[in-house]
Amino acid sequence: MNAPVHRPQLVDRGVLRFITAGSVDDGKSTLIGRLLHDARGVYVDQLDAVRRATRDRGGVDAAPDLSLLTDGLEAEREQGITIDVAYRYFASPVRKFIIADTPGHEQYTRNMVTAASTADAAVILIDATRVRDGELLAQTRRHSVIAHLLGIRHVVVAINKIDLVDFDAGVFDRIRDAYAALAAQIGLADVRYVPVSALAGDNVVARSARMPWYAGPTLLALLEDLPASRNDAALPLRFPVQLVIRAHGDTADDYRGYAGQVAAGVLRAGARVRVLPSGEIATVAAIDTHDGALPTASAGRSVTVRLDRDLDVSRGDVLVDADATVPLARRVEARVCWLDREPLDPRRRWWLRAGTRTVQARVERVVSRLDVRTLQTSTAVDQLGLNDIGRVVLTLQQPIVADAYDAIPATGAFVLIDATTHQTAAAGMIVAPFAADTEVA
Amino acid sequence: MNPAPTAADHPENRMSVVAAAPVALDHLAWLEAEAIHILREVAAECARPALLFSGGKDSVVLLRLAEKAFRPARFPFPLLHIDTGHNFPEVVAFRDARAAALGERLIVRTVDDSIARGSVRLRHADDSRNAAQSVTLLEAVAELKLDACIGGARRDEEKARAKERVFSFRDDFGQWDPKAQRPELWNLYNARVHPGEHVRVFPISNWTELDVWQYIARERLALPSLYYAHPRAVVRRRGLLVPVTPLTPPAPGETVETVSVRFRTVGDITCTCPVESDAGTADEIVAETVLTDITERGATRLDDRTSDASMERRKKEGYF
């Protein structure tokens, strides 16, 4: 086993969550295994189990098959497939990483959408041996579209099996140019490229000596340097109230605070805020935590807010800047990915959950459906089935803060929960509040 | 194999990349904020939750997170311990003292009660009671009409856990069906259940063993002292150090020796083993954890070695 590399932590860049997109044939499991192994996210007993499994599969004297590190459930090992999103963890000296590893087969869209919903970045794996004449595989296109749809800001294209094309810079250049054209077409802004051999480890964690023509960073170095999470602190304030914290002290002063995680923007003590949907205005008297009061709390922080006056504030309300114009709507147009085995039936009722607010919802109509295989949009549709992505118009029983997902992801995202079965039926992203029905606070 | 170089070691790696934007939250603050959010979601969405508290390090972390989520108010749920009757006495004493110091209600249900009822049968009186906890837990869920159980399990512990949801659905038999999990998107958790069903909720899903120890060090959390290095009589068995206790006497031919050890997990006495260590503080354990080569369960659990899938099977049966 490697001698451990332990150095004092000089800087903590927090957490980066990323997904890996590609099929087993592209070497995705091997890449993740390599990343975990070389970054020391793998322990000796796990490696021993992999060595045993490699031998069991006939690989006598073979190097341990690192792709087996990501094998999960019994049924998966029996069938040689992966069923569900798995989460993997490792840390480098500057950052903690959470990988959402999505299976490449059945129900791919459902799983990738799930994994992408919490990801800051996507590593898109391209098998250098399978790109002919600069023609990318359909799945690369599909993965990239889903990554863009879910608002993933950063894409790292790992061009794998570069050893099998003799470390040819020309192959790398052609694939990079082909992907750059695709990225421009889709609208992906931040794309980086790295040639790797997941099997041999070139440019994954350790620099390769076999590609002198590549002067850029390794895959891990790229991931270490990506901007941390979505820069949600720069967005307008959104503070969805999770619950009211009340305590009766010994004195006459009862405690009443509004607990929540700042979803976007920065909450400031002394600032005037508006409570939506009621529209009432108050001043932030204090931002409390168990470790003491804070002058400000930016996106991501869990705090308890006290206001300077008694208002009727409860779970599902959203605090915003007092002077901001915020869309409140009872009708929204949204992109949805259908996750339920039972197709969308407009006669049904769902619970729509956005932020901390839950309201009843009906699907007024299905506007269009995107075929993720061909990327063609068809408008002559009236339902969506499992793994379909489409646009719908929803009518809500109560108004919600209807931010566009592309503008404020934390409040533009929602799920639909089947009111009867309680299944999570759809992932939704608000495109726009419906103009005719929009009230501006 | 050479030491794995860290990518950051190479100066040229720094040249072509954009400098990372400053982050508001370091990794522990990020994990803490997420866990507080999850605990508050349970309080808001579930009618009758309970928090599983054993006195072990992960559940000690959960209690601190609950303080951060709900103080100055009381916790909106009781603490629940499923006691195998095979716990280290020191851990049980710590459990009671901690609950009392917090002023929170602690409910204890024991495997012995399930044995007395006849719902748990052991082949031998001294068998590990670890798996039997599932029965007692499900009996407690039914008795207390719980719709949510908050636990300290982490996804890095074991591969069957890597696919566990944060809000993990259990049917009316308490079973986990890994093939039919609810998709979990963004931080929009689905806690809806029908009567008789419940959810298991894991606020520290995204934490690793190292994160837990870093948090214990940063928050100066008190733990049962057997988490820290101490001399203990052990025998070496199947590559593990097995503590010598009345429940786990040495086998014929085994040599009892006294070794400086600490426990990485504290569970049923009959299946929990310490590791050799001189680490006497949380900071020293952090340093050891950075360097360790063996997983937490691999170093310490006799029961997980039975089969590659033993955790997955127990989970399907209702185990935490």
Interface residues (C-beta under 8 A of the other chain):
Chain A: M1 N2 A3 P4 V5 H6 R7 D12 R13 G14 V15 D38 A39 R40 Y43 V44 D45 Q46 A49 D71 G72 L73 E74 A75 R77 I83 D84 V85 A86 Y87 R88 Y89 A91 S92 P93 V94 R95 K96 I98 R110 V113 T114 S117 T118 V205 A206 R207 A215 G216 P217 T218 L219 L220 A221 L222 E224 D225 L226 P227 A228 S229 N231 A233 Q242 L243 I245 R246 A247 G249 Y255 A259 G260 Q261 T289 H290 D291 S298 A299 G300 R301 S302 R315 L339 W351 R353 A354 T356 P409 A410 A413 F414 V415 I417 H422 Q423 T424 A427
Chain B: M1 N2 P3 A4 P5 T6 A7 A8 H10 E12 N13 R14 M15 S16 V17 V18 A19 A20 A21 V23 A24 L25 D26 H27 A29 W30 L31 E32 A33 E34 I36 H37 R40 E41 A43 A44 E67 K68 A69 F70 R71 P72 A73 R74 R155 D156 K159 A160 A162 K163 P178 K179 Q181 R182 P183 E184 L185 W186 N187 L188 N190 R192 V193 H194 S205 N206 T208 L210 D211 A287 V290 L291 T292 D293 I294 T295 G298 A299 D308 A309 E312 R313
